[in-house]
Amino acid sequence: MAKRGKRKNPICSAGSMNKKAFAAVFAVITAAVLAVLDLTGIYTYSDFKISLGLEDEPAVIEASDTQVHFIDVGQGDCTLVVSDGKTMLIDCGDRDEDNTVIKYLQKLDIKKLDVIIATHPHSDHIGEMSEIIDSFETGRFIMPKVPQDMTPTSKVYENMLLSIKDKGMKIASAKDESFVLGSAEVELYTTKEDHSDLNNYSVLVKIVHGENSFLVTGDCETEEEKEMLEQGFELSSKVLKAGHHGSSTSSSGEFLAAVAPRYAVISCGLDNKYGHPSDETLVRLQKYAENIYITRDDGTIVFTSDGKGLSVN
């Protein structure tokens, strides 16, 4: 005699269907209620995402004492950190006739740069450094030590060295260290290996302010990214300044997984000859960062932190 198949319990099947139907109806009603609340401004979709931890609550401006400025310098890099009255400049873009960075600092009424970091000595990162050193009171100057055969012979590099000498300053070779800047903590991560490309000597700078963190990577490419991972540095950061202007040779999947940024910033110029940022890099970044800003399109990008909340303009 043929065996009969096990018959489904109609009560269980009906119960399962009822649960699915209820869940679907509940989801539709919830979405409708959220849509109405969002339109009225009583409880916005953004509020909902904040409650789920998917979005940052805005910084309370009155309680905010730290800002990170990704300054639009065209095809170059420049980051300014201002925290509780202390200042740090990371790179300064290429030299231009308009003195873009100097004017930006003056507009903010900055008189002194407590720390200056040149992530590496390419002209699109140190081009205006000589004029900046001449124009402002300066504290520490940090730059990575590179092999003799990679030391630049460019005019902007020579002018920078002359300005440093004339000011009676010394260049501190970048090393793994941490220091306090206002109410923020700064961590430096450096390469220990020999590289064939000057980009891969970039010092990485991490700024931590309460629950908010920023990672500035200079022109670090996948070769150096791999070394940073192997060294076990704490790379996770809420905001990532993508390496090498969004080039395809930076921001590897493994590196982005370690950083896990919620925001990404790419600094590059309009119609630049390098094709920055790369489409494939943008695709990789979109897997992690819901918010991607490009100075080419958005101009200068400023993050404001109160240690918990984070706002961007």
N, C-alpha and C positions, 0 to 999 in steps of 0.2 A: 504494500500500500504506500502510495506517495505521501511524504510528510507535508503537512500543511505549514505554510509560513506563519511566523508569529504575527498576530494581528495587532495593529496599533490601537492603543486605548483612545477612543474618541474624546474622552473627557480631558486627557492630558494634551492631545493635539489641539483641542479647542482652547485650553488654557494657555498653551504656548503661543497660539495665534493671537489670543487676546492681549498677552503681554507685549507682543511685537506691535500690535495695532495701537495699544496705549502709549508705548514709547514713541511711536511715530507721531501720534496726535499731540503728545506732550511737547515734543521737539518743535512742531509747527507752532503751537500756541506760545511757547517760550520765545521763539524767534520773532513772532508777531508782536509780543509784548515788548521785547527789547527794541524792536524797530520803532514802535510808538514812543517809548521812553527816550530813545535816541533823538527822535524828531523834536520832542518837547524839551530836550535838554535836561530832563530830570535825572536820568541815569543813562549815560552815553555808552556806545559800544566800546569806546576806549576804557570807560570805568569798568566794564565787564571784563575786558582783557587784563586790566590791572589787578582785579580781584583774583584772577586765575594765575597771576604771576607771569603772564605772557607779554606784558608791556610795563614800562617803568612809569611810576607816578611822577608828575612834573616836580621839579625842584621848587622849594619855597624860596623865592628870590630874597626875601629879607634874611633868611637863615643861610644863604649860599655864600661861601667865601672862596670857592674854587672854580676857575674856568679854564677850559682847554680850547685854544683857538687853532684851527687848521687854516692857516692863512693862504689865500689864493695868490700864488706867485707864478702862475703860468706853468710851464714845464719844469717843475722843481718841487722841492719840499720845504715847508716851514711850519713849525708848531710852536706856539707860545703857551706856557702854563703860568697862570697867576693864582697863587694860593695864599690867602691871609696876608697880603701885602708883599709876599716874596714872588720873584719872577724867575722863569727858566725859559731860554730860547733853544729850541732843537732845530738846527739847520736854518737857512735863511734864503733859499732859492738862489737863482743865478743873478748876476749883476744886471741892473737895469737903470736906465737914465732917470726913471721916476723915483728911485729910492723907495720902492713900495713898502718894504718892511719898516724902514725908519719912520716913514710917515704914519704907518699903522701904530707903531709904538708911541709915537708922540701924541697921536689922537687919544690914546688911552692914558696919557699923562704919565707914562713910565719914564723914570729918571735913571733907574739902575737895573741891570740884569745880574741877578745873584749867581746864576749858573748859565753858561753857554755850552752846548754840546754840539759838536760837528760829528754826525753819525759816521761819516767817512769823507775824504777830501776830494770829491768830485765837484766841479764848478756849479752844477745845478743845486748843490746843497750848501756851498760856502761862498758863492759868488759875491754877496753883498757884505760878507763878514768883516772885511777891513773897515768899511765905512761905518758899520754898526759899532765896532769896538772903539772907533774914533769919536763916535757921537754920544756914547752912554758910559756911565760909570759901570764897571764890570767887576765880577767876582771870579769864581773858578772858570777855567776854560778846559774842557775835556774833549779829547779826540783819540781815536784808536791809533796805535802804533802799527805801521804797515811796513812790509819789506822795502829795502832801499830801492830795488828796481821798480817798485810801484809808486814811489814818492812822486807826486805831480811836479811838473815843471811849468805849470800854467801861471800866468800873471796874477790871477786872483789868489792863487795859493801863496805866491811870494809876497803879495801885498798884505795878506792876512798875517803872515809871519812877522812882517815888519811892524804892523800895527800892534801886535802882541808884544813885541820887543820894546817898542816906543812907550807902551803903557806900563812897562816893568812887570808884565805878567809872565807866568810860566804855563806851559802846556802840560796838563796832567794826562798821562796815558790811561785810556779807558781800561777799567778792570771791573770784575764782578764786585759790586758794592751796593749799599743802600744808604740813603741819607734823607733827612727831613727837609721838606720845602714848605714852609708855612704850616698848614694843617694837613698836608699830603705827605705821603712817603714815596720816594723814588727808588727804583731798583734798576741797576744796570747789568746787562747780560752780554758777555763778550765771547768771541771765537778763540779757540786755543789751537786751531789747526792752520796749516798753510793752504792758501787758496790761490788759484790762477786768475781770479777776477777780483778787482778792488771792491766791488759791491758786497762780496761775502766777508768783508772785514767790518761791515756795519755794526755799530754798537746798538743793541736793542734797549729801549727805555720804557719801563713800565711805571705808570703813575697810579697810585692807589689813594682814593679819598673815601673813607668809609666803605660803603657797599659798592662804590663805583670804581672802575679801573680802566686804564687806557694803555694800549701797547703800541709804541711807535717803532717801526722796524727799518727805517732808512731804505736802502736798496737791497736788503737781505733777500737772497734767492734760495731756491730749493736746496742747494748744497749746504748753505749755512743753516737753513731751517732744520734740516736733518740733524746737524750737529747740536743745535739748541735743544732738540727733543732728546737726543742721546745724553746730553748733560743733565737732563732732568729738571730744568728750570720751570718755575711755576708760571706758565704762559697764559693761563686762562684770564681773559679780560672781556669786559663788557663792550669796549670800543676798540677796534683794530684799525690802525693806519696801515693799509695794505702795502706790502713791500714793492719797491721798484715801480711805482706809479701804475700798479695794476697789470704789470707785465705777465705774460704767460709763463715766465720762468720763476715766478714767485707765487706765494699763497697756495702751496700744495694741499691736497686733501688731508694728509696726515697732520700738517701744521694747523690747518683750520679746525680740525677735530680737537686738537689740544687747546687752542685758544677759545673756540666756541663763542665767537662774538655775536652780540645782538645788533650791533651797529658796525658798519665798515665805512672808512673814508678813503677815497682815492684822490691823490693830488697829481693832476696832469694838466697840460695846456690844450687849448682849443686847436683842432686840426694839427696836432703834433705829428711829426714825421715818423714816429715809432709805432703809431697805431694804438697807443695806450688810451684806455685800458683794453686788455684782450677780452674777447667775447667768452673764451673758455674760462678765464679767471672770474668773470662776472657770474657765470653759471655756478662755479664752485662756491663763490661767496654767498650766492642766493640760497644755498642749502643750509646756511647757518644764520646769516644776517638778514633780518626782515627789512632793515633800513640801510640802504647803501647811498652814500653821498659822494658826488664827484665835483671837485672844485671847478673843473671845466664848465660844468652845467649849473652848479649851485653857488659858485663864488665861495667866499670865506665861510667856514662852518664853525660855530661856537657852541660847545657843550658847557652847561652850567650845572654844578653839583652842590647839593647841601649835605652830602654824605650818605643820603638814602635816595631821594628823588633826583631825577636827571632830566634836564630840558635841553633841546637843541634848536638853534636858530641858524 
